[in-house]
Structure formats: structure tokens, C-alpha cells
Amino acid sequence: MKITSNTLETELKLLQEEALHEISSIIKLKDLEQLRVYYLGKKGKLSQILRGMSKLDPLKRPYVGSFANKVKDIVQKQLDKKLYDLSSTELKAKILSETLDVTMPSESRPIGNIHPLNNTTDKILDIFIGLGYQISTGPHIETDYYNFEALNIPPDHPARDMQDTFFLTNGDLMRTHTSPVQIHYMENNTPPIRIVAPGRVYRRDTVDSTHSAVFHQIEILAVDKGLTFTNLKGTVREFLHQIFGEDLPIKFRASYFPFTEPSIEVDVQWKGKWLEIMGCGMVDPNVLQAVGYDPEIYTGFAAGLGVERFAMVLHKIDDIRRFYTNDLRFLEQF
């Protein structure tokens, strides 16, 4: 069946109706959480419906993505209200069934919050899912082929010096970026492709206020017939607008990455200063050939960003090491 914006809108409306009806009938907290995961989880019904956006006319995707976000907000608000109602009812029943000894010392159990890195990752993934991308992950330990050679970085390529690497005794290595996920996915799928690949990466870097040997990346990949540099710039602009909540001045600078050609760095004007925020470019034909795609038929674009960099900007954090020290004085602010 051909997927259209009307089809997805109808499915989203049905999802909203079903979810609200089921939420109203829930009487146990554990059932409410299962219902939330079923509808709004990363593999829930909403995500399944939005996978169809990759087959839509690009002009229709922003409307459907916006409509999906509205449906998600409505369902989430109803879930929150039901959670409050059930929690209040459960507490009242417990108070009525127990004898309270006011002479006993009170117990305090602080409620935790989502770590700022996880929260930033979730925000970024939500944006790209709304744009029609689907999440793909891969192993942390990679072979030289997937981490370098399939990405147009042969053994004697000087670009290898850009990524000091943790090698294992058998010749494998801790992945230095999440780009190998793209190779794994393309080997097992045919275009059109729209994926977003989050994950932890590892480099032998000197730890300071802006660098860490272990950090987090998110990369996107789109491959289809007729994709151009204009599609890449439009995607980047829409992402930055949504993540920062405003139209910031953006500057595209020529750069170099071995797996994209042409390659660019993206800067945004933040608090009066230009800040390098991400890198991107058109997928190099050699990368497409490595996975069996014909570069005369298909083109693609890719982009990558560091989660820590975005979290530092969004939360005005001055030292990347604060994310990893587990200092409650820092974490309790979020």
C-alpha cells in the first residue's frame, strides 16, 4: 500500500484515540508504564508509524512530523495526569491502611533525574525521528575494515592520524566514531535509507575541559536517488532550529573528511560567538561502492555531532569532565 501523508495522519489520529481510551481504563501504575512503552517507547507504535515518513514526499514530512509531535504531547500529558491520579489514589489508600507513628524519624529517598547526556541524546533522536529517520546501533568493538577501510581510509591514509585509537591484541579496535554503523546498515539494506546512529566512541585523547577519551556521537545517513547538497543543508538547518529553539545564524565552512566529498563544518553564532557544532558532507562514491551501491544511481549525505558539545552549550557547562564524575552537586541541577 502506498504511504501518503493522509495515511500517516489517519494512523496517528487512530493511535491517539486508542491510547487515550486505554489510558482512561488503566487502574494500576505498572500497567500504565507498559502502556507508555507500547505507544511512545523507542520501538513503540508511534515510532513504527513514523518509519513510513522516509517514503513520503520531502515537502510533506515537516507537516507529518509536526502533527506526530502534537499527538505525542497529547498522549504524554494524559499519561502524566493518569500517573498523578493513580499515585494520589495509591497514597491515600496506603495512609488509610497504615498507622502512622509521628515519633519515628522520617525517611528521605531523593528522586533521580535523567542524566544531561541522556537527555540531550533523547532530544536529538526525537528531532531526527520526526524528520523520518530511524535509529540504528552497532558494536563498540570493530574491525579495521568497518572503522577505517570501508569509510575510504586505507591503512596508509594520513587521515588515520586524526584519530588516535585503542587497538586490541587481535587487531580489532574500540570504534573511534559511529560511522561503522552506517556501513553495517548499508550492507544489509537497500536505498532509500534514513538512519540516525547514536553511541559511545573511544579515542586516545588527552583529557581536559573540552576533550575526553570516551565520549558520545550521533551520526545521520541518508541515501537515495537524487539527494543533493541542498537536502543536506536543509536538514542541518531544520535540526539546529529545533534543538536550539530559534533561528541562529549558521555558517557552512569547507572542510575535509575522508568519507564525504565535499565536506563542510557547521558553525552557529551562539551568545555572540561563532561555535563549531558539527561536521557533514555528501557521501564519498568510494563508500557507496564499498557496500555495493552504484554511485551513478544513488547519492547520499551524512552528518555527525558530539553529544557532549551540544549538552555543554544547551546547559552552559564549562568542563566536559563534569558529565563523568558523578558529583551529585552537579547532577542534581538537572
Buried (B, 14 or more C-beta within 10 A) or exposed (E): EEBBBEBBBEBBEEBBEEBBEBBEEBEEBEBBEEBBEBBBEEEBBBBEBBBBBBBBEBEBBBEBBEBBBEBBEEBBEBBEEBBEEBEEEEEEEEEEEEEEEEEEEEEEEEEEEEBBBBBBBEBBBBBBBBBBBBBBBBEBBBBBEBBBBBBBBEEEBEBBEEBEBBEEEEEBBBBBBBBBBBBBBBEEEEBBBBBBBBBBBBBEBEEEEEEBBEBBBBBBBBBBEEBEBEBBBEBBBBBBBBBBEEEBEBBBEEBBBBBBBBBBBBBBEBEEEEBEBBBBBBBBBBBBEBBEBEBEEBBBBBBBBBBBBBBBBBBEBEEBBBBEEEEEEBBEEB
